[in-house]
């Protein structure tokens, strides 16, 4: 007895003119035929054939619907020997039911058919191989669409689906809408991604995205620029890891300053503030790229290995996200992070690896955080504030007569006061370094106001 067979034929992407003669002969002459749907221009004369259209109204989801269709076709083939199954477009392009049929105990034969890829490339005059065309499913993911382009986005059958595609693109990305290709009401128009949802799409609508400016191409171009500078710019040629360290530090502080401006401007920062953050983060990124290129020139590391290493590390340090570990809260995450890091690096103390050249207030808070992670009691807020007030009350020190007389060898009560205040800030979740930086700006504003009204001696330090 021959194996039960489902022979799949396609109606093509348009009207009857795009259906092959062989497919039409099978559709009209085979004894048992099933249409996935009659909602297709080429199916206008096939009303006598059975379809699965009614199943769409009762299915919980497309996946359960397609599973049911595949099961029914396999059952029917087992009863009659061979079923001709008719799908929109091509059997081998974006047809989930055919994928599922291959998992059933039947032989699946897909007849050649014209696909939406053919008509899209013909309409735009593009060779898919020369262009490196990639075909994606509008419903396949919610992640941002990645380059390189061009992309042909299928299953874009409604305004909500178009909106979901738009969410995966930069708002100003040009998108070519391909609607009813080859039919009398054919539409080919370019819209920005932000305008996509306003188009009245249906099951014969696809999207063509010619170019995607995403992280991958942008980073590759930045690395390429860096290599050009190393070849052609005398200053860049002279730089080493050592000579660049001060620039890395300066750019980090400038990025921090821009981010603080952004935070102060929330919830509606101006375009200038946003542009400043982007510029400073870009300068900081370029320092990373520069060091990566220097490492690449000596076959030590490059931006790819750096990115892969930090991604792998972060996956390992988030077992509550990428494995089956359960955590209670953010504090539990932080504590587990320290344990994982110690094991990973073979360290004997949570203090191993601390950058001791950090600004003092930041360093003290970091060490406090490390202490809490190994079970030292978290500072108590009220007690720390009281201790700071008491320490300041008992300070005994003579006023400095000049800036040159400043020293760190002072009454220990000063240290007690600062330490207690730092512990109180940590207990309250306050970034004391950031608070002090804000106060610095207040003093700086006072200085500028005074300078605008009086002549002051210039500070030569």
N, C-alpha and C positions, 0 to 999 in steps of 0.2 A: 504494500500500500504506500502510495506516495505521501510525502510529508505535507501537512496542511500549509497553504501558502497565502500570504497577503501580498498582493501586487499593488504597489502604491504609484499612482499617477498624479501629475500636477496640472492644475488649471492655468498655470502661468500667472504673471503679475497684472494682467489686464483683461481685455475682452477675448472673444473666441479666436481672433486672429493670432493670438500668441499661444494657443494650445497646439501642440504637435498633432499631426495626423494620426500617429500611432496611439497617442493618449486618447484622442477622441474616439477612435475605433474601439479601444478597450472599454471606455466609459459607456458607449452606446450599444455595444454588442455582447458584453459579458452578462451572464445570467444573474450573478449576485454582485451588486454594486452598493457601496455606501459612501455618501458625501460627509465630510466633516461638517461642512456648512454650505448652505445655498447662498449665503451672503457674499456673492462674488459676481462680477459682470459676466464671466464666461459661463456661469451656471443658470443663466436666465431661461434656457430651454430645457432644463433638467428637472422640472417639477415632479415628474413621475418617479424619480429615484428617492430612496429613503435617505434621510440625513440625521445627524445628531444635534440639530439645532435646538430641539426641545430640552435636551440635556443641559444646555447652558443655563437655563433658568433655575434649575434645582441644585446644581453642583455647589459645594461649599467653597471651592477654589478652582482655579484653572488646573492645578496639578492633580487634584482628585478627579476632575472631569477627564483629563487626558489619560489618567490611569484607567478609568472606567471604559473609555473608548477603546484603549488597547486591549483590555480584557474581553470586551464584547467582540472585537474583530478576531481575536485568537479563538474564542469559543465558536464563532460562526465559521471560521476556516476549518476548525476541527469537524464541524458537522457537514459542510458542503464540499470541502477539499480546497477551493480557491475563492478568495474574495478580492474584488477590485476596490481599493480604498482611494478616494479622490480628495486631494487636499488643495488649498489655495497655493499659488506660487509653485515652488519646486519641492519635491519630497525630501531633498537633502539640504535645504536652507531654512533654518529657524522653524523646524517642524518637530515639536516635542513628542507628539504621538508616535512618530516614526522611531525616535530614540527608544521609547518605551516598548514598541513592538519588537525591537531587537532583543529585548529581555524576556519575551514570551516564547513558548515552545512552538514556534512557527517559522517557516522560511519567509524572509522578507525580501522582495524584489522591488527596487526603486527604478522606475522608468525615467529616462532623461527628460528634463523640462526646462523651459525658459524660467529664469528666476528674477527677482527684483534687482539682483546685482547686475544682471545683463542690461535691463532697461535703464537703471540709474546711470551706469557708466556710459551707455549709448547717449542718453539725454544730455549728459554733461561733457561728452567727448573725452572721457578719461579712460586710460588703460589701467585696469586694476592691478596688474602685476607691476607695471612701470611706476605707478603711484604708491605701491606698497599698501594697498587698501586693506583695512581691517573692518570686519563686520561684527557689530556688538548688538546685544539685546537691550532695548530700552528698559526692560524690567529685570535685567539680570543682576543688578546690584544698586546700592545707594551710594557707593563710594564715588569720589570725583573721577570723571573720565580722564584717562591718561593718554599722552601722546606716544609715539608720533602719529600724525594724521596722514592721510585722511581716514575718517571713520564713516561708515554707513550704519546708521542706527535704525534697526528694524523694530517692529511691534509698537510703533509710535501712533497708536490708534485713537487717542482721545486727548482732550486738553489737559486733564490731570496727569496723564503720562508725559505729555510735553513739558509740563511744569516740573515733573520729577527729573527729566533730562536737563532742563535749564538749571536746576539746583546743583547738578554735577559739573557745570561749566562756569567759567568766569562770566559775569553778566554781559560784557560787551563782545563775547565770542561770536563771530559771524556764523550763522547756521543756514544752510540751504534746505528749504522745505521742498520735498518731492511728493506731489499729491496727484493721484490718478494719472500716473505716467502712461502715455500712449492712448489715453481716452480723449474724448472731445473736450472735456472740461479740465484738461491737464493744467496744473499750476506748478511753476518752479520759481520760487522767490527766496531772497536772502533776508533773514531777520537776525537781530541780535538775540542772544540767549534769553535776555530779560523779556523779550517780546513774544517768545514762543507760545506761551500758554494761551495767547489770544487767537491762535489759528484754529479753525474748525476742522480738526483731524478726524480721520476714520481709519478703517482697516487697510486702506490703500495709501496710507501716508508713511513716508520714511524721511529720515534726516541725513544730510551729508555735512560733516564737519571737516573742513579742508585742513585746518591747522589748529593744533592745540598747544598753547603756550603754558606748559605745566612745569612742575619742579624738575623733572628729568631733563628736558631740553635746556631749560634755563641754567641748570647747574653745569651741564656739559659745556654750554657756551662760556660760562664763567671760568671753568677750568681751561678751556681753549684760549681765552683771553690771557689768563695767567701765564700760559706757556709762551704766548707771543711776547709778552712783556719780558719774560726771562731771556728770550732770544734777542730782543731788539732794544731794550731800555737799559742804559748803563747803570742807572741807580738800582733797578730791580736785580740786575745781574750781580751786584755786589752784596746783596743782602744774605744773611745767614739766620739760623734759628736764634742766635744770641742777639744779633742786631735788631731783630724784629720784636723782641720781648717787650720793650717799652711801648711800641706801637700797639701791641695787643692789649696792654694794660690801659693805655689812653683810650683806645676805642671802646673798651669795656665800660669805662667810666662815662664816656660820652653817650653810649647806648643807655646806661642807667639813668643819666640825666634826662634824656629824651623820654624814656618810659615814665619817669616820675612826672614830667610835664603832661604826658598823656593821662595818667591817673588823676591828676588834679583837674584836668579838663573834662573828665567824664561827667554826665553820660553822653554829651554831644561835643566831642573834640573837633576843632576846626580842621579843614583840609591841610593847613600849614603844619599843625601839630602832628597829624597822621603822617604827612610826608617826611617830617623830621625823624620820626621813629623809624620809618622805612629806610631812610638814608643811613642812620647810625647803625641799625642792625645789619644793613648791607656792608658797611665798612668793617664791622666786627666779623661778619661772615668771610669777607675777603681775606682777613688775617688768617683765618682757619685754612682757607684755600691756599694761601701763600705757603704756610707751613706744610700742608699736605703735598704741594708740588716739590718743595725742597726734599721731603722724604721720598717722594717718587723718583726723583733724579738719582738717588742713591739706592734705589730698590729696597727701601725700608718699610714704607707705608705710603698710602695715597688716600684720596678722598673716599674712594669706594671701600677700602678696608676700614677706614675710620668709621664710616656710616654703618657698615655691616657689623663692626665690633660693638658699637654702642647700641644698635638695635638688638643684637643677641644678648647683650648684658641686661638691657631693660626688660626683655622677655623673661630672662631668668630671675630678675628681681621682682617680677610681678606674678608670682604663682597664683595669686588670688584672681588674676585676670586670665592667664593662659594655662592654668592647671586647675586642680580640684581643691586648692587650699581655700579655707573660709576665714575671713577676718571680721572683727567686730566694728572697727572704726579706723579713722586716719591714724590715730596713735598706734594702733596695733600694726598697721602697715609700716609705719616708721620703725617700730621696734624690730619687726621681722626683716626689714631692709638692712639694718645694722648686722643682724645675725648672718644673713645671707652673704653680705659683703665680707665679713670676717672669714667665713668658711671659704668663699670664693678666692680670696687673696692670701689665705693662710696667715692672717694676722692674729696676734695674741691679745690685742687691745683695740677697743673702739676708737682710741685716740690715734692709732696708727693711720697715717695718711692725712692727718689734719694739716692744713696750710697755716703754719704758725706766723706767717707774715701778713695775715689778714688784719684789717683795722681792729683795734683792741676791743671795742664794744661788740663788733660782729664776732670776733674770735671767742670772747667770753660767753656769748649767747650760744655759739656752736658747741662749746665744751659743756655748757649746762645741758644742752639737748642730748649730747652723748652720755652724760652722767645719768640722766633720766632713763635712757634706753637700757642701762644695765641695772636699774633698780634703785638708784639713789632717789630719795624723795623729791618730788617737784617742789620748788620754792613756794612758800605760802605768801599770798599777796599782801594781806594786812600786816603780817609780821615783817615782811621786807620793807614796806613803806615806813613802818615804825622804826626799824633799824636804821634806815637812811636818815630819818629826821633826827634820831638820837646822835648818830655819828656827826652830822653837821653841827649839832648843838655843842659838841665838845671839841670841835676843831680849834686848835691853838696854832696860829701862824701869823707871822708879821707880813704886812703888805709888801709885794715886790716893788723895788725902786725903779726897775727898768725891765724891758723884755729880755735883756741879756742875763738877768738874774734868775730866770725861770729854771726850775729843776724838778726832777721826779723824787728827790730825797726830801720828803715832807712828812708832816704828822701822819701816822698810820690811819687816823680817823678819816682822812680824805679817801684812802683806799676803801675803808669800811663803807663810807657813804656811797661811793660810786658802785661798789660791788652790790650793796643792798638795793640800790636803784635799778641796777641791771637785772637782779634776781626778781624784783617786783615787775619789771617790764616783761620778763620772760613768763612769769606766772600769769600776767594779764594778756599775753599774746601780742605784745606791742613791739614793733621794730624800732628799738631805741636809736639805732644808727639813722634810720629814715626820719625819725622825729627830729633828731639833732640837725640833719641836713636841711629840713624845712626851716628850723630856727635860724640856720646860717643864712638862708635866703632872706629872712626878715631883717637880719642885721645888715645884709648886703643892700637891701632896699633903703634902709635908714642911711647907710653911707652915701648912696647915690643921691638921696634927697638932700643931705647935708652938703654934698659937693656942689649941688646945683645952686645953692644959696650962699655958700661961703667959700673962700679960698682956703684949702687945707694943705699942709705939708705933704709932699709925696713920700709914700712908704718905699724905701729902697730895698726892703727885704723880699 
